[in-house]
Amino acid sequence: MVAGLFLMVRVLSYFVEILLASRRLPPKAAIIFSVWSSFLLGDKKAAALIFKA
């Protein structure tokens, strides 16, 4: 179940990166999603760095 959640977050993050590259997603939404996915994946240091930027 945890592996499925991890995979789902990875797929969503790739989708967000594609949307951001095509400029269909506002930058603020991308930052919020990046922080959320970093917390969800347990990478609190990366989330803190993204949040400060």
PDB file of N, CA, C and O in Angstrom:
ATOM      1  N   MET A   1       0.830  -1.196   0.000  1.00  0.00           N
ATOM      2  CA  MET A   1       0.000   0.000   0.000  1.00  0.00           C
ATOM      3  C   MET A   1       0.869   1.254   0.000  1.00  0.00           C
ATOM      4  O   MET A   1       0.583   2.221  -0.706  1.00  0.00           O
ATOM      5  N   VAL A   2       1.932   1.225   0.799  1.00  0.00           N
ATOM      6  CA  VAL A   2       2.834   2.379   0.853  1.00  0.00           C
ATOM      7  C   VAL A   2       3.538   2.540  -0.497  1.00  0.00           C
ATOM      8  O   VAL A   2       3.729   3.659  -0.973  1.00  0.00           O
ATOM      9  N   ALA A   3       3.922   1.421  -1.105  1.00  0.00           N
ATOM     10  CA  ALA A   3       4.579   1.479  -2.414  1.00  0.00           C
ATOM     11  C   ALA A   3       3.640   2.059  -3.471  1.00  0.00           C
ATOM     12  O   ALA A   3       4.072   2.805  -4.349  1.00  0.00           O
ATOM     13  N   GLY A   4       2.379   1.720  -3.383  1.00  0.00           N
ATOM     14  CA  GLY A   4       1.395   2.268  -4.323  1.00  0.00           C
ATOM     15  C   GLY A   4       1.235   3.765  -4.154  1.00  0.00           C
ATOM     16  O   GLY A   4       1.133   4.501  -5.137  1.00  0.00           O
ATOM     17  N   LEU A   5       1.214   4.216  -2.912  1.00  0.00           N
ATOM     18  CA  LEU A   5       1.114   5.649  -2.631  1.00  0.00           C
ATOM     19  C   LEU A   5       2.349   6.379  -3.146  1.00  0.00           C
ATOM     20  O   LEU A   5       2.248   7.455  -3.734  1.00  0.00           O
ATOM     21  N   PHE A   6       3.511   5.781  -2.918  1.00  0.00           N
ATOM     22  CA  PHE A   6       4.761   6.366  -3.389  1.00  0.00           C
ATOM     23  C   PHE A   6       4.755   6.493  -4.912  1.00  0.00           C
ATOM     24  O   PHE A   6       5.148   7.523  -5.458  1.00  0.00           O
ATOM     25  N   LEU A   7       4.307   5.440  -5.588  1.00  0.00           N
ATOM     26  CA  LEU A   7       4.247   5.456  -7.046  1.00  0.00           C
ATOM     27  C   LEU A   7       3.258   6.506  -7.547  1.00  0.00           C
ATOM     28  O   LEU A   7       3.532   7.204  -8.523  1.00  0.00           O
ATOM     29  N   MET A   8       2.111   6.618  -6.882  1.00  0.00           N
ATOM     30  CA  MET A   8       1.108   7.593  -7.282  1.00  0.00           C
ATOM     31  C   MET A   8       1.651   9.015  -7.162  1.00  0.00           C
ATOM     32  O   MET A   8       1.426   9.846  -8.042  1.00  0.00           O
ATOM     33  N   VAL A   9       2.366   9.292  -6.073  1.00  0.00           N
ATOM     34  CA  VAL A   9       2.936  10.629  -5.887  1.00  0.00           C
ATOM     35  C   VAL A   9       3.994  10.907  -6.954  1.00  0.00           C
ATOM     36  O   VAL A   9       4.079  12.020  -7.471  1.00  0.00           O
ATOM     37  N   ARG A  10       4.797   9.896  -7.281  1.00  0.00           N
ATOM     38  CA  ARG A  10       5.816  10.063  -8.331  1.00  0.00           C
ATOM     39  C   ARG A  10       5.167  10.398  -9.674  1.00  0.00           C
ATOM     40  O   ARG A  10       5.611  11.305 -10.379  1.00  0.00           O
ATOM     41  N   VAL A  11       4.112   9.658 -10.019  1.00  0.00           N
ATOM     42  CA  VAL A  11       3.422   9.898 -11.294  1.00  0.00           C
ATOM     43  C   VAL A  11       2.814  11.297 -11.301  1.00  0.00           C
ATOM     44  O   VAL A  11       2.901  12.004 -12.304  1.00  0.00           O
ATOM     45  N   LEU A  12       2.203  11.697 -10.195  1.00  0.00           N
ATOM     46  CA  LEU A  12       1.629  13.038 -10.103  1.00  0.00           C
ATOM     47  C   LEU A  12       2.700  14.110 -10.234  1.00  0.00           C
ATOM     48  O   LEU A  12       2.476  15.135 -10.879  1.00  0.00           O
ATOM     49  N   SER A  13       3.863  13.883  -9.627  1.00  0.00           N
ATOM     50  CA  SER A  13       4.921  14.891  -9.706  1.00  0.00           C
ATOM     51  C   SER A  13       5.439  15.023 -11.138  1.00  0.00           C
ATOM     52  O   SER A  13       5.750  16.129 -11.580  1.00  0.00           O
ATOM     53  N   TYR A  14       5.534  13.908 -11.870  1.00  0.00           N
ATOM     54  CA  TYR A  14       5.932  13.996 -13.278  1.00  0.00           C
ATOM     55  C   TYR A  14       4.879  14.749 -14.087  1.00  0.00           C
ATOM     56  O   TYR A  14       5.216  15.547 -14.962  1.00  0.00           O
ATOM     57  N   PHE A  15       3.615  14.496 -13.794  1.00  0.00           N
ATOM     58  CA  PHE A  15       2.534  15.179 -14.489  1.00  0.00           C
ATOM     59  C   PHE A  15       2.587  16.685 -14.230  1.00  0.00           C
ATOM     60  O   PHE A  15       2.394  17.483 -15.147  1.00  0.00           O
ATOM     61  N   VAL A  16       2.848  17.070 -12.979  1.00  0.00           N
ATOM     62  CA  VAL A  16       2.954  18.487 -12.632  1.00  0.00           C
ATOM     63  C   VAL A  16       4.142  19.121 -13.344  1.00  0.00           C
ATOM     64  O   VAL A  16       4.048  20.257 -13.808  1.00  0.00           O
ATOM     65  N   GLU A  17       5.256  18.403 -13.435  1.00  0.00           N
ATOM     66  CA  GLU A  17       6.417  18.937 -14.137  1.00  0.00           C
ATOM     67  C   GLU A  17       6.118  19.149 -15.617  1.00  0.00           C
ATOM     68  O   GLU A  17       6.559  20.137 -16.203  1.00  0.00           O
ATOM     69  N   ILE A  18       5.381  18.240 -16.217  1.00  0.00           N
ATOM     70  CA  ILE A  18       5.007  18.396 -17.631  1.00  0.00           C
ATOM     71  C   ILE A  18       4.101  19.609 -17.804  1.00  0.00           C
ATOM     72  O   ILE A  18       4.288  20.400 -18.728  1.00  0.00           O
ATOM     73  N   LEU A  19       3.121  19.755 -16.917  1.00  0.00           N
ATOM     74  CA  LEU A  19       2.226  20.913 -17.004  1.00  0.00           C
ATOM     75  C   LEU A  19       2.988  22.219 -16.787  1.00  0.00           C
ATOM     76  O   LEU A  19       2.723  23.217 -17.456  1.00  0.00           O
ATOM     77  N   LEU A  20       3.928  22.206 -15.858  1.00  0.00           N
ATOM     78  CA  LEU A  20       4.712  23.407 -15.584  1.00  0.00           C
ATOM     79  C   LEU A  20       5.591  23.742 -16.790  1.00  0.00           C
ATOM     80  O   LEU A  20       5.762  24.914 -17.125  1.00  0.00           O
ATOM     81  N   ALA A  21       6.143  22.729 -17.435  1.00  0.00           N
ATOM     82  CA  ALA A  21       6.978  22.958 -18.617  1.00  0.00           C
ATOM     83  C   ALA A  21       6.155  23.528 -19.773  1.00  0.00           C
ATOM     84  O   ALA A  21       6.664  24.314 -20.572  1.00  0.00           O
ATOM     85  N   SER A  22       4.898  23.138 -19.859  1.00  0.00           N
ATOM     86  CA  SER A  22       4.052  23.658 -20.930  1.00  0.00           C
ATOM     87  C   SER A  22       3.343  24.945 -20.496  1.00  0.00           C
ATOM     88  O   SER A  22       2.515  25.475 -21.237  1.00  0.00           O
ATOM     89  N   ARG A  23       3.657  25.440 -19.323  1.00  0.00           N
ATOM     90  CA  ARG A  23       3.131  26.707 -18.785  1.00  0.00           C
ATOM     91  C   ARG A  23       1.611  26.710 -18.624  1.00  0.00           C
ATOM     92  O   ARG A  23       0.969  27.750 -18.771  1.00  0.00           O
ATOM     93  N   ARG A  24       1.044  25.555 -18.325  1.00  0.00           N
ATOM     94  CA  ARG A  24      -0.397  25.485 -18.077  1.00  0.00           C
ATOM     95  C   ARG A  24      -0.717  25.463 -16.586  1.00  0.00           C
ATOM     96  O   ARG A  24      -1.884  25.404 -16.199  1.00  0.00           O
ATOM     97  N   LEU A  25       0.310  25.510 -15.756  1.00  0.00           N
ATOM     98  CA  LEU A  25       0.103  25.454 -14.311  1.00  0.00           C
ATOM     99  C   LEU A  25       0.747  26.688 -13.687  1.00  0.00           C
ATOM    100  O   LEU A  25       1.906  26.985 -13.975  1.00  0.00           O
ATOM    101  N   PRO A  26       0.019  27.408 -12.840  1.00  0.00           N
ATOM    102  CA  PRO A  26       0.630  28.568 -12.193  1.00  0.00           C
ATOM    103  C   PRO A  26       1.796  28.147 -11.299  1.00  0.00           C
ATOM    104  O   PRO A  26       1.730  27.087 -10.678  1.00  0.00           O
ATOM    105  N   PRO A  27       2.848  28.939 -11.218  1.00  0.00           N
ATOM    106  CA  PRO A  27       4.020  28.569 -10.418  1.00  0.00           C
ATOM    107  C   PRO A  27       3.689  28.335  -8.945  1.00  0.00           C
ATOM    108  O   PRO A  27       4.286  27.467  -8.309  1.00  0.00           O
ATOM    109  N   LYS A  28       2.745  29.099  -8.398  1.00  0.00           N
ATOM    110  CA  LYS A  28       2.394  28.939  -6.980  1.00  0.00           C
ATOM    111  C   LYS A  28       1.821  27.552  -6.720  1.00  0.00           C
ATOM    112  O   LYS A  28       2.131  26.939  -5.699  1.00  0.00           O
ATOM    113  N   ALA A  29       0.995  27.053  -7.622  1.00  0.00           N
ATOM    114  CA  ALA A  29       0.424  25.709  -7.473  1.00  0.00           C
ATOM    115  C   ALA A  29       1.518  24.651  -7.543  1.00  0.00           C
ATOM    116  O   ALA A  29       1.468  23.652  -6.825  1.00  0.00           O
ATOM    117  N   ALA A  30       2.496  24.865  -8.399  1.00  0.00           N
ATOM    118  CA  ALA A  30       3.598  23.908  -8.509  1.00  0.00           C
ATOM    119  C   ALA A  30       4.421  23.876  -7.228  1.00  0.00           C
ATOM    120  O   ALA A  30       4.853  22.808  -6.796  1.00  0.00           O
ATOM    121  N   ILE A  31       4.640  25.036  -6.620  1.00  0.00           N
ATOM    122  CA  ILE A  31       5.404  25.094  -5.368  1.00  0.00           C
ATOM    123  C   ILE A  31       4.641  24.393  -4.254  1.00  0.00           C
ATOM    124  O   ILE A  31       5.227  23.634  -3.482  1.00  0.00           O
ATOM    125  N   ILE A  32       3.350  24.638  -4.168  1.00  0.00           N
ATOM    126  CA  ILE A  32       2.526  23.990  -3.138  1.00  0.00           C
ATOM    127  C   ILE A  32       2.559  22.475  -3.314  1.00  0.00           C
ATOM    128  O   ILE A  32       2.696  21.738  -2.338  1.00  0.00           O
ATOM    129  N   PHE A  33       2.433  22.007  -4.568  1.00  0.00           N
ATOM    130  CA  PHE A  33       2.463  20.567  -4.812  1.00  0.00           C
ATOM    131  C   PHE A  33       3.831  19.987  -4.476  1.00  0.00           C
ATOM    132  O   PHE A  33       3.915  18.884  -3.936  1.00  0.00           O
ATOM    133  N   SER A  34       4.905  20.716  -4.787  1.00  0.00           N
ATOM    134  CA  SER A  34       6.253  20.223  -4.493  1.00  0.00           C
ATOM    135  C   SER A  34       6.461  20.054  -2.995  1.00  0.00           C
ATOM    136  O   SER A  34       7.027  19.054  -2.555  1.00  0.00           O
ATOM    137  N   VAL A  35       6.007  21.024  -2.209  1.00  0.00           N
ATOM    138  CA  VAL A  35       6.134  20.933  -0.754  1.00  0.00           C
ATOM    139  C   VAL A  35       5.305  19.766  -0.231  1.00  0.00           C
ATOM    140  O   VAL A  35       5.773  18.999   0.610  1.00  0.00           O
ATOM    141  N   TRP A  36       4.073  19.627  -0.727  1.00  0.00           N
ATOM    142  CA  TRP A  36       3.192  18.554  -0.274  1.00  0.00           C
ATOM    143  C   TRP A  36       3.779  17.190  -0.584  1.00  0.00           C
ATOM    144  O   TRP A  36       3.777  16.301   0.268  1.00  0.00           O
ATOM    145  N   SER A  37       4.282  17.021  -1.802  1.00  0.00           N
ATOM    146  CA  SER A  37       4.826  15.715  -2.171  1.00  0.00           C
ATOM    147  C   SER A  37       6.105  15.413  -1.410  1.00  0.00           C
ATOM    148  O   SER A  37       6.366  14.257  -1.074  1.00  0.00           O
ATOM    149  N   SER A  38       6.908  16.437  -1.132  1.00  0.00           N
ATOM    150  CA  SER A  38       8.131  16.210  -0.361  1.00  0.00           C
ATOM    151  C   SER A  38       7.795  15.764   1.062  1.00  0.00           C
ATOM    152  O   SER A  38       8.434  14.853   1.590  1.00  0.00           O
ATOM    153  N   PHE A  39       6.804  16.393   1.684  1.00  0.00           N
ATOM    154  CA  PHE A  39       6.380  15.962   3.022  1.00  0.00           C
ATOM    155  C   PHE A  39       5.821  14.552   2.978  1.00  0.00           C
ATOM    156  O   PHE A  39       6.106  13.738   3.856  1.00  0.00           O
ATOM    157  N   LEU A  40       5.020  14.261   1.947  1.00  0.00           N
ATOM    158  CA  LEU A  40       4.392  12.955   1.841  1.00  0.00           C
ATOM    159  C   LEU A  40       5.428  11.857   1.637  1.00  0.00           C
ATOM    160  O   LEU A  40       5.270  10.745   2.142  1.00  0.00           O
ATOM    161  N   LEU A  41       6.477  12.167   0.902  1.00  0.00           N
ATOM    162  CA  LEU A  41       7.525  11.186   0.655  1.00  0.00           C
ATOM    163  C   LEU A  41       8.543  11.137   1.782  1.00  0.00           C
ATOM    164  O   LEU A  41       9.461  10.318   1.747  1.00  0.00           O
ATOM    165  N   GLY A  42       8.396  11.999   2.778  1.00  0.00           N
ATOM    166  CA  GLY A  42       9.273  11.957   3.939  1.00  0.00           C
ATOM    167  C   GLY A  42      10.551  12.752   3.774  1.00  0.00           C
ATOM    168  O   GLY A  42      11.477  12.604   4.571  1.00  0.00           O
ATOM    169  N   ASP A  43      10.618  13.587   2.762  1.00  0.00           N
ATOM    170  CA  ASP A  43      11.817  14.378   2.534  1.00  0.00           C
ATOM    171  C   ASP A  43      11.588  15.775   3.099  1.00  0.00           C
ATOM    172  O   ASP A  43      11.341  16.722   2.353  1.00  0.00           O
ATOM    173  N   LYS A  44      11.671  15.895   4.409  1.00  0.00           N
ATOM    174  CA  LYS A  44      11.348  17.152   5.074  1.00  0.00           C
ATOM    175  C   LYS A  44      12.389  18.245   4.805  1.00  0.00           C
ATOM    176  O   LYS A  44      12.049  19.428   4.791  1.00  0.00           O
ATOM    177  N   LYS A  45      13.640  17.863   4.594  1.00  0.00           N
ATOM    178  CA  LYS A  45      14.673  18.868   4.294  1.00  0.00           C
ATOM    179  C   LYS A  45      14.410  19.521   2.942  1.00  0.00           C
ATOM    180  O   LYS A  45      14.517  20.740   2.801  1.00  0.00           O
ATOM    181  N   ALA A  46      14.066  18.707   1.953  1.00  0.00           N
ATOM    182  CA  ALA A  46      13.768  19.257   0.629  1.00  0.00           C
ATOM    183  C   ALA A  46      12.526  20.142   0.687  1.00  0.00           C
ATOM    184  O   ALA A  46      12.480  21.194   0.051  1.00  0.00           O
ATOM    185  N   ALA A  47      11.524  19.717   1.448  1.00  0.00           N
ATOM    186  CA  ALA A  47      10.303  20.502   1.572  1.00  0.00           C
ATOM    187  C   ALA A  47      10.605  21.849   2.231  1.00  0.00           C
ATOM    188  O   ALA A  47      10.054  22.872   1.825  1.00  0.00           O
ATOM    189  N   ALA A  48      11.464  21.856   3.234  1.00  0.00           N
ATOM    190  CA  ALA A  48      11.824  23.109   3.896  1.00  0.00           C
ATOM    191  C   ALA A  48      12.569  24.035   2.941  1.00  0.00           C
ATOM    192  O   ALA A  48      12.338  25.244   2.939  1.00  0.00           O
ATOM    193  N   LEU A  49      13.457  23.474   2.134  1.00  0.00           N
ATOM    194  CA  LEU A  49      14.192  24.295   1.164  1.00  0.00           C
ATOM    195  C   LEU A  49      13.263  24.859   0.101  1.00  0.00           C
ATOM    196  O   LEU A  49      13.392  26.020  -0.285  1.00  0.00           O
ATOM    197  N   ILE A  50      12.332  24.047  -0.371  1.00  0.00           N
ATOM    198  CA  ILE A  50      11.387  24.519  -1.382  1.00  0.00           C
ATOM    199  C   ILE A  50      10.501  25.605  -0.787  1.00  0.00           C
ATOM    200  O   ILE A  50      10.199  26.597  -1.451  1.00  0.00           O
ATOM    201  N   PHE A  51      10.085  25.420   0.462  1.00  0.00           N
ATOM    202  CA  PHE A  51       9.193  26.382   1.102  1.00  0.00           C
ATOM    203  C   PHE A  51       9.887  27.723   1.310  1.00  0.00           C
ATOM    204  O   PHE A  51       9.256  28.772   1.185  1.00  0.00           O
ATOM    205  N   LYS A  52      11.190  27.697   1.630  1.00  0.00           N
ATOM    206  CA  LYS A  52      11.937  28.939   1.845  1.00  0.00           C
ATOM    207  C   LYS A  52      12.203  29.681   0.544  1.00  0.00           C
ATOM    208  O   LYS A  52      12.350  30.903   0.547  1.00  0.00           O
ATOM    209  N   ALA A  53      12.265  28.963  -0.558  1.00  0.00           N
ATOM    210  CA  ALA A  53      12.606  29.587  -1.850  1.00  0.00           C
ATOM    211  C   ALA A  53      11.482  30.447  -2.389  1.00  0.00           C
ATOM    212  O   ALA A  53      11.615  31.036  -3.462  1.00  0.00           O
TER     213      ALA A  53
END
